[in-house]
Amino acid sequence: GLTLTETAGDLAIAAAICSSFLEYPIPKGIAFIGEIGLSGELRTVPRIDKRVHALAKLGYKTCVVPKQAVKALGTEGLENIKIVGCKNLKEFINVVFSR
């Protein structure tokens, strides 16, 4: 078992489960930040801008975040990372695991 107290990891856990179920590896250099609501909607998390900037500094090429967070992030300091916004789990699965 695993217990998480930080909701920002919800999307990463969902990515791992989908990857296992679909037998499709998660592409290299991609990160996931977001909370998942009970109806499958993706929600932003506190300090998402700082989290994404840290990922950019670490060399990640893509970051999947809730769609409403994309505007709040802006573009300053994010030239080397692609930000992908998704509104719900269905859209997330289609974006990340499309063949």
Residue pairs with C-beta under 8 A, 6 or more apart in sequence:
4 10
4 13
7 35
7 43
7 45
8 33
8 34
8 35
8 45
8 48
8 51
10 34
10 35
10 36
11 32
11 33
11 34
11 35
11 36
11 42
11 64
11 92
12 31
12 32
12 33
14 32
14 36
14 89
14 92
15 26
15 32
15 64
15 92
15 96
16 26
18 24
18 93
18 96
18 97
19 25
19 26
19 97
22 97
24 97
24 99
26 96
27 62
27 96
29 59
29 60
29 61
29 62
30 60
30 61
30 62
30 63
30 64
30 96
31 55
31 60
31 62
31 63
31 64
32 63
32 64
32 65
33 45
33 48
33 51
33 52
33 55
33 63
33 64
33 65
33 69
34 42
34 43
34 44
34 45
34 64
34 65
34 66
34 69
35 42
35 43
35 44
35 45
35 66
36 42
36 43
36 89
37 43
39 88
40 88
40 89
40 90
41 87
41 88
42 65
42 66
42 67
42 86
42 87
42 88
42 89
42 92
43 66
43 68
44 65
44 66
44 68
44 69
44 72
45 51
48 65
48 69
48 72
48 73
49 72
49 73
49 74
52 63
52 65
52 73
52 78
52 81
52 83
53 77
53 78
55 63
55 81
56 63
56 77
56 78
56 80
56 81
60 81
61 80
61 81
61 82
62 81
62 82
62 83
62 84
63 81
63 82
63 83
63 84
64 84
64 85
64 86
64 92
64 95
64 96
65 73
65 83
65 84
65 85
65 86
66 85
66 86
66 87
67 85
67 86
67 87
68 85
69 85
70 83
70 85
73 83
84 95
86 92
86 95
